Amino acid sequence: MNYLQAIKQQLKRKSQFQQYYNSAFKKIQKDILIYVEKYIDLLDTANGKILDTNDLNTINELEEKILKKIDVLIKQISFDRRLNEFNANTLQVTKDINGINKLPENISNIRLFIEQQTRDSLQRAGVMQGVTKPLNMLLQNIILEGTSKAEAKELLNKWNKGEGEALFGARGQKKIQNFEQYFNQIANDSVSQFNGNIQNTIRKEFNLNGFIYVGGEVEKTRPFCHYLVSKFNGAKIPYDAMESIIHKYLKDESLNKGMIEGTTVENICVYKGGYNCLHECYSVLMSEEEIKEFYKKYNINIKK
């Protein structure tokens, strides 16, 4: 199997990993929505409006019920086991594409750190910060501003569909994530951060001098990612060429949409096209002949 086939197989595993959890998280979101709708139905009203005399402490009680339900649901979907399996495959692919027999010892520490970080995000404190506190704020606003139950459920429906940024936007509230958005982000970040960090580590350890930037394209694919994916189609990109491309896109406001300020060739495997980027960047070794062929084929001007 050549390096590109190995990477494509791993991208397929990543897609399957995320699809499995997308389905599971939709179930969590649906269950939580039922909880909140029942809560709204029980609120006291007068003249069709929710009274601001409703006890706000009941929102905290609702939040506690939601957190307990999430604890049960998270255990049911075996997130930890599947993440562990996926990361093991990532390490094997990393060895295969570079012919490495043994990875640096600190790779294990990186893996443990990322997996623990993921577990923490799925625990009570992480879920409270990421979703239930913003939802708590939404429900308090519904009560204090005297909306009708129909209006309250309309806002809840927007939140359920992932349109939380529209909620109370005129009053300057921050975007309110729903559970599905939060958990999907955790699923994507966990596998991408792990791959990015180990690619950075092996590049430095083995003096790797090239990159492979891969992944599909969607309607919102960023200009930087579109260029790398469409132009090179999985071909190896020399270090200097990647450095020049990053510099070109980052300094141009019409091209740097979504990119993280401070992105460099040294951290591109981690930062990639920006937050929540769905692409992957692998570190690879390139021979002098491969580098010459690259510049001959693609005519990239090196500017720093």
C-alpha positions as CSV (number, residue, x, y, z in Angstrom):
1,M,0.0,0.0,0.0
2,N,1.4,3.4,-0.9
3,Y,1.4,6.4,1.4
4,L,-1.7,8.0,-0.2
5,Q,-3.8,4.9,0.0
6,A,-2.9,4.6,3.7
7,I,-3.9,8.2,4.3
8,K,-7.2,7.8,2.4
9,Q,-8.0,4.8,4.5
10,Q,-7.4,6.7,7.7
11,L,-9.6,9.6,6.4
12,K,-12.3,7.1,5.8
13,R,-11.9,5.8,9.4
14,K,-12.1,9.4,10.6
15,S,-15.3,10.0,8.6
16,Q,-16.9,6.8,10.0
17,F,-15.8,7.8,13.5
18,Q,-17.5,11.1,13.2
19,Q,-20.6,9.8,11.5
20,Y,-21.2,7.3,14.3
21,Y,-21.0,10.1,16.9
22,N,-23.0,12.5,14.8
23,S,-25.8,10.0,15.0
24,A,-25.4,9.4,18.7
25,F,-25.2,13.1,19.5
26,K,-28.4,13.8,17.5
27,K,-30.1,11.3,19.8
28,I,-28.7,13.2,22.8
29,Q,-29.9,16.5,21.4
30,K,-33.4,15.1,20.8
31,D,-33.7,13.7,24.3
32,I,-32.6,17.0,25.9
33,L,-35.0,19.0,23.7
34,I,-38.0,17.0,25.1
35,Y,-36.8,17.8,28.6
36,V,-36.7,21.5,28.0
37,E,-40.0,21.6,26.1
38,K,-41.7,19.9,29.1
39,Y,-40.1,22.5,31.4
40,I,-41.5,25.4,29.3
41,D,-45.0,23.8,29.3
42,L,-45.0,23.9,33.1
43,L,-44.2,27.7,33.4
44,D,-46.8,30.0,34.8
45,T,-48.3,32.5,32.3
46,A,-50.8,35.4,32.3
47,N,-52.3,36.9,29.2
48,G,-50.4,34.5,27.1
49,K,-47.0,35.6,28.4
50,I,-44.6,33.7,30.7
51,L,-44.5,35.4,34.1
52,D,-41.2,36.8,35.4
53,T,-42.3,35.5,38.8
54,N,-41.5,31.9,37.8
55,D,-38.8,30.5,40.1
56,L,-35.5,30.8,38.3
57,N,-34.1,28.1,40.7
58,T,-36.1,25.5,38.7
59,I,-33.8,26.2,35.8
60,N,-30.9,25.0,37.9
61,E,-32.9,21.9,38.8
62,L,-33.5,21.3,35.1
63,E,-29.8,21.7,34.3
64,E,-29.0,19.1,36.9
65,K,-31.4,16.6,35.4
66,I,-29.9,17.2,31.9
67,L,-26.4,16.7,33.2
68,K,-27.3,13.4,34.8
69,K,-29.0,12.2,31.6
70,I,-25.9,13.2,29.6
71,D,-23.7,11.2,31.9
72,V,-25.7,8.1,31.2
73,L,-25.9,8.7,27.4
74,I,-22.1,9.4,27.1
75,K,-21.4,6.0,28.7
76,Q,-23.7,4.3,26.3
77,I,-21.9,5.4,23.2
78,S,-18.4,4.1,24.1
79,F,-16.7,7.3,23.0
80,D,-13.5,6.5,24.9
81,R,-13.0,3.1,23.4
82,R,-13.6,4.2,19.9
83,L,-11.3,7.2,20.2
84,N,-8.6,4.9,21.6
85,E,-8.9,2.6,18.6
86,F,-8.9,5.5,16.1
87,N,-5.7,6.9,17.6
88,A,-4.0,3.5,17.5
89,N,-4.7,3.5,13.7
90,T,-3.4,7.0,13.3
91,L,-0.1,5.9,14.8
92,Q,0.2,3.0,12.5
93,V,-0.5,5.1,9.4
94,T,2.1,7.6,10.6
95,K,4.7,4.8,10.7
96,D,3.6,3.3,7.4
97,I,3.7,6.5,5.3
98,N,7.3,7.3,6.5
99,G,8.7,3.8,7.0
100,I,9.2,4.4,10.7
101,N,9.6,1.3,12.8
102,K,9.5,3.0,16.2
103,L,7.9,6.3,17.2
104,P,9.3,8.7,19.8
105,E,8.5,7.8,23.4
106,N,6.8,11.2,24.0
107,I,4.1,10.2,21.5
108,S,2.5,8.2,24.3
109,N,2.3,11.2,26.5
110,I,0.7,13.3,23.7
111,R,-1.9,10.6,23.2
112,L,-2.7,10.4,26.9
113,F,-3.0,14.1,27.2
114,I,-5.3,14.5,24.2
115,E,-7.5,11.6,25.2
116,Q,-7.8,12.9,28.8
117,Q,-8.6,16.4,27.4
118,T,-11.4,14.8,25.4
119,R,-12.7,12.9,28.4
120,D,-12.7,16.1,30.5
121,S,-14.7,17.9,27.8
122,L,-17.4,15.2,28.1
123,Q,-17.5,15.4,31.8
124,R,-19.8,17.5,33.8
125,A,-17.6,20.7,34.1
126,G,-16.9,20.7,30.4
127,V,-20.5,20.2,29.4
128,M,-21.7,22.8,31.8
129,Q,-19.3,25.4,30.4
130,G,-19.9,24.4,26.8
131,V,-23.7,24.0,26.7
132,T,-25.9,23.8,29.8
133,K,-24.9,27.2,31.2
134,P,-25.7,29.0,27.9
135,L,-29.0,27.1,27.8
136,N,-29.6,28.1,31.4
137,M,-29.1,31.7,30.3
138,L,-31.5,31.3,27.4
139,L,-34.2,30.0,29.7
140,Q,-33.7,32.8,32.1
141,N,-34.1,35.3,29.3
142,I,-37.3,33.6,28.2
143,I,-38.7,34.0,31.7
144,L,-37.5,37.5,32.5
145,E,-38.5,39.0,29.1
146,G,-42.0,37.7,29.3
147,T,-42.2,35.8,26.0
148,S,-45.1,33.6,25.1
149,K,-44.7,29.8,25.3
150,A,-45.0,29.7,21.5
151,E,-42.2,32.3,21.2
152,A,-40.1,30.4,23.7
153,K,-40.5,27.1,21.8
154,E,-39.6,28.9,18.6
155,L,-36.4,30.1,20.2
156,L,-35.8,26.6,21.5
157,N,-36.4,25.2,18.0
158,K,-33.7,27.6,16.6
159,W,-31.3,26.4,19.3
160,N,-32.2,22.8,18.4
161,K,-31.4,23.4,14.7
162,G,-28.1,25.0,15.5
163,E,-29.1,28.6,15.0
164,G,-28.2,29.7,18.5
165,E,-26.4,32.8,17.2
166,A,-29.8,34.3,16.3
167,L,-31.1,34.0,19.9
168,F,-31.4,37.4,21.5
169,G,-28.8,38.7,19.0
170,A,-30.2,42.2,19.1
171,R,-29.4,42.3,22.8
172,G,-25.8,41.3,22.3
173,Q,-25.9,37.7,23.6
174,K,-23.1,35.3,22.6
175,K,-23.8,32.4,20.4
176,I,-25.6,29.6,22.3
177,Q,-24.4,26.1,21.2
178,N,-26.6,23.1,21.3
179,F,-25.5,19.7,22.5
180,E,-25.1,18.3,19.1
181,Q,-22.8,21.1,18.0
182,Y,-20.7,20.9,21.1
183,F,-20.2,17.1,21.1
184,N,-19.5,17.0,17.3
185,Q,-16.8,19.7,17.8
186,I,-15.3,17.5,20.6
187,A,-15.3,14.5,18.3
188,N,-13.6,16.4,15.5
189,D,-11.1,18.2,17.7
190,S,-10.1,15.0,19.5
191,V,-9.0,13.1,16.4
192,S,-7.6,16.2,14.6
193,Q,-5.5,17.5,17.5
194,F,-4.0,14.1,18.1
195,N,-3.0,13.7,14.5
196,G,-1.7,17.3,14.3
197,N,0.5,17.0,17.4
198,I,2.0,13.7,16.5
199,Q,2.8,14.9,13.0
200,N,4.6,17.9,14.4
201,T,6.5,15.7,16.8
202,I,7.7,13.2,14.2
203,R,8.6,16.0,11.8
204,K,11.1,17.4,14.3
205,E,12.3,14.0,15.5
206,F,13.0,12.6,12.0
207,N,13.8,15.8,10.2
208,L,10.9,15.4,7.8
209,N,10.9,18.0,5.1
210,G,7.5,17.8,3.5
211,F,3.7,17.7,4.0
212,I,0.6,16.1,2.6
213,Y,-2.6,18.1,3.0
214,V,-5.8,16.1,2.4
215,G,-9.5,16.0,2.8
216,G,-12.7,16.7,1.0
217,E,-14.3,20.0,0.0
218,V,-17.7,21.4,1.1
219,E,-19.5,24.7,0.4
220,K,-17.7,26.5,3.2
221,T,-14.2,25.1,2.5
222,R,-11.7,27.9,3.3
223,P,-9.6,29.4,0.5
224,F,-6.4,28.1,2.0
225,C,-7.7,24.5,2.2
226,H,-9.3,24.7,-1.2
227,Y,-6.0,25.7,-2.8
228,L,-3.9,23.0,-1.1
229,V,-6.5,20.2,-1.8
230,S,-7.4,21.1,-5.3
231,K,-4.0,22.0,-6.6
232,F,-1.9,19.3,-5.1
233,N,-4.5,16.5,-4.7
234,G,-2.5,14.6,-2.0
235,A,0.9,15.3,-3.5
236,K,3.9,15.9,-1.2
237,I,4.6,19.6,-0.6
238,P,8.1,20.7,0.3
239,Y,8.7,22.6,3.6
240,D,9.7,25.8,1.9
241,A,6.7,25.7,-0.5
242,M,4.3,25.2,2.3
243,E,5.9,28.1,4.2
244,S,5.5,30.4,1.2
245,I,1.9,29.4,0.6
246,I,1.0,30.0,4.3
247,H,2.6,33.4,4.2
248,K,0.8,34.3,1.0
249,Y,-2.7,33.4,2.3
250,L,-2.3,34.6,5.8
251,K,-1.3,38.2,4.8
252,D,-4.1,38.6,2.3
253,E,-7.5,39.4,3.9
254,S,-9.4,38.1,0.9
255,L,-7.7,34.7,1.3
256,N,-7.1,34.2,5.0
257,K,-10.8,33.5,6.0
258,G,-10.9,31.3,9.0
259,M,-7.1,30.9,9.4
260,I,-5.6,31.3,12.8
261,E,-3.3,34.2,13.3
262,G,0.1,32.9,14.0
263,T,-0.2,29.9,11.7
264,T,3.3,28.9,10.4
265,V,4.9,26.0,8.7
266,E,6.0,24.9,12.2
267,N,2.4,24.4,13.4
268,I,0.5,23.9,10.2
269,C,-0.2,20.2,11.1
270,V,-2.1,21.4,14.2
271,Y,-3.7,24.7,13.0
272,K,-4.4,23.6,9.4
273,G,-7.0,25.9,7.9
274,G,-8.3,27.2,11.2
275,Y,-10.7,26.2,14.0
276,N,-12.8,23.2,13.3
277,C,-10.9,22.5,10.1
278,L,-11.9,19.1,8.6
279,H,-8.7,18.5,6.7
280,E,-5.6,16.7,7.9
281,C,-1.9,17.6,7.4
282,Y,0.7,14.8,7.5
283,S,4.5,15.2,7.8
284,V,6.5,13.2,5.3
285,L,10.1,12.8,4.0
286,M,10.9,14.1,0.5
287,S,14.0,13.2,-1.5
288,E,15.9,15.8,-3.4
289,E,14.5,14.4,-6.6
290,E,10.9,14.6,-5.3
291,I,11.5,18.3,-4.3
292,K,12.9,19.1,-7.8
293,E,10.0,17.4,-9.5
294,F,7.6,19.3,-7.3
295,Y,8.9,22.7,-8.3
296,K,9.1,21.7,-11.9
297,K,5.5,20.5,-12.0
298,Y,3.8,23.2,-9.9
299,N,6.0,26.3,-10.5
300,I,5.7,27.6,-7.0
301,N,7.5,30.8,-6.2
302,I,9.2,30.8,-2.8
303,K,8.6,34.1,-1.0
304,K,9.0,34.6,2.7
